[in-house]
Amino acid sequence: MFACCATVDDNTSQIEITTAEAAVSEKSLSTPPTAAEEPVVEEKKEEKQEAKTDEKIEAKEALQEAKTDEKIEEAKAGEKIEEKKEEDKKEEETPAAVESPEIEVSFPLNGKPLGLSLDLANPGGMGAKIIRVKEEGAVAEYNKTAATPVKDGQSIMEVLGTRGSAQELLEAIKANKTDKMTLKLC
């Protein structure tokens, strides 16, 4: 065994390694190992071989795991593609939802309020849902003789040519200075 010592020279940033048996190591390099030293050398060779074998096994296992992970990801991607194909097929088989046509109604206000309760809590959405047609008001008067009455649950999509959110439609209703109202409903 050798005792090692390392010193660092700060001025040159070099490391000097010395051993207690430096003179012996030169001699041992030129002469073959003795019978007592041979088992130690053989043990070290075996340890190195085992370490290399372990490293190879670990590398193979890591590669196999990576391949397995890759196969799992490919399978998941394949499943997603199949799901998408099935969804597309269902959409093709399902008839398109028929959009209800908008109905335009016009009626005089006759100095009365409109007489509708509207749902204004549709942030960012288009139109305003009619919660209730009140018993008193211009809409109730219109409904008495209309072929297509204004009903609870319908949505107002346009007021006097203005389209927009529930709040924008409410502003258009308030801004009306005429005695006539025109609504587009669906």
Salt bridges, closest charged atoms under 4 A:
GLU82 OE2 - LYS85 NZ 3.87
ASP88 OD1 - LYS84 NZ 3.29
GLU102 OE1 - ARG163 NH2 2.44
GLU104 OE1 - LYS184 NZ 3.98
GLU141 OE2 - LYS112 NZ 3.46
GLU141 OE2 - LYS144 NZ 3.17
GLU158 OE1 - ARG163 NE 3.10
